[in-house]
Structure formats: C-alpha cells, structure tokens
Amino acid sequence: MTDPLARRLRAVVREAGIGVALLLVVAFFALFAPGFLGETNLSNILTQVTINLILATGMTFAILIGGIDLSVGAVMALCAVVGGTVMQAPFLPPWAAVCAGIAASLAVGMVAGALNGAISALWGIPSFIVTLGMLNVARGSALEVTDARSIYDFPDAFLAFGSAHLFGLPLMFLLALGLLAFGWVVLTRTVFGRMIYAIGNNEEAVRLSGHRTLRVRVAAFTITGLCVGIAAMVYVTRLSIANPILGVGFELNAIAAVIIGGTSLSGGRGSLFGTLLGAIVIGVLGNGLVLMGMSDFSRQIVTGAVIILAVVLDSYRARLSAAG
C-alpha cells in the first residue's frame, strides 16, 4: 500500500493502538471490578504505577539503542540498601542524611548502569548477558551489605514524601511524570537523543559516519541506572523499608511497559509517551485483577501472557513499518 492516506492510517494505528487498549482495559474493569473507578482506587493505581514508570523510563533508553537491562530489579535493591544505610548515619543531621542517602542511591545506580554499558560496548557482548551477570552481582552485594536484613527507621521528612499529594495526585507520581517529560525532551530535542535512535536503527552506519557510539551506549545505560536509583528511593519512601530482596521481577514489568508502549525490541523506534501508556496498562491490569479477587499466582500468569503478547505485537508493528 503506497497511498498516503493508507500510510497515515497505519501510523495512527501504531501510535493510537496502546491508547485504545488502555481504554478497553479500563472499561472492562469498570464493569467487572468493584470500586475500580473510585477516587481512592484511582489514586492507588497512580501510586502503584510510579515505580514501574520510573524504571520503564530508563529501560526505554536501553531498548532504543537495541539493548536491554535485566538487572534493574537487583540494582534497585542495592541502591535502596546503600541509600538506606547512608541515611541512618548517626553523625549527620536528618536533612543531610536524606540528601546523602539519595545521592548514594543515584551514584550506585549510575555506576552499575555505566558498567553494563561499557562492558557490553567494549567487548561486543550482548547486553542481556552482561546485565544478567550484574543482576547476580547486585543482588549478592545487597544481601552482603545488609547481612540479608531489612533496614528501617528513616527520617520522618523523607517518609512524608511517600504519602504526599499535590493537586489531588500522589507527589511521587508527579515526580515520575517530570522525569519522563525530561527524558522526552532529551530524546526528541537533543543531538544525543537523535543519536540514540540512529544507533538503534543502524549502529554501523553511525560509526562509519564518524560518530563514537561507545559514549552514547554507556550514557544510555547510565541513564537507565540513574532511573533505577530514583526508583529505589521512591520505593523506600513509600514502604518505609529498604530490603535486599526487593525488586524481584521488576525488570519484567518495566520491559513489558516499554514494549507494550510501542518501543521496538530491536531498537530505533519508540517513544516515552508510549512507555507512559504501557506502564499505566500494566498498573491498571494488576489493580483490576486484585479487585476481581485473582490470586498472586494467577496474576503472574497474566503478566507473563501480556509480555508474550507485547513481543508478538512488536513483531506485527515492525511488519507494518516495513510495509509503510
């Protein structure tokens, strides 16, 4: 099909498909899940979406360059326990301890991300293998740092952020939206963002044109790690605990949100707006299934099926793009 109207229709289908899917999911749960549209439950959904949205924002950068990060859940646990440990330093006043803990969490996440990107790019190792190794390193480190114990008792001002609202919306969700908006500007309004897409489409062509792709790859994974560090602090402020075993399976939800949102697993195509919709779909699905009384095991089955469906849809979208 070469007709301009047909090409435009295919583009609308690719971009609007996730929005239509979200509306259908919301409509289904509005009919069959008691209390789904209640104000309290909608606020709960936004709160539950927040951490996955932050992780998925960072994951989008990694996937757009044709990579993937399987270590985000484990690195998040390491960031949380390191940040939580620093935050309990007895020689620091509460405000300084909070700032130091947040800085430590972000630093750990960025270092882990930079290592993932550098090792993968320098030695040409697929990122899923490198990050699978980092998953074990980070999880073991988190358990070693804490002796497999949880960390409690954080400053009240820090914990207050987890339950704060602004304009009727959870403040942590607004933070996630701000982070996503900043990432959108980076991807769509900067040279670095254009390089991300270019490398995802054809890294060899970018290299032959004289650009150093190593720096961009390392930077993309570092951004992923930064988002992990932020998500770790949001988790701690929300649940008042830093646990070395937190984050198990979080990488699957983040990947699912990105792929459902239209970002191609092969890289070079996608948007953070789609990631936002994908994260909301995952959050709405989990919340609605709980309200309908589905067990944890059954929800895992549904989540896995959604991930498989997302990969199939990604393949279908790629065919549409090739046809267009």
Beta strands, then each sheet from edge to edge (+ up, - down):
strand 1: 165-166
strand 2: 169-170
sheet 1: 1+ 2-
end
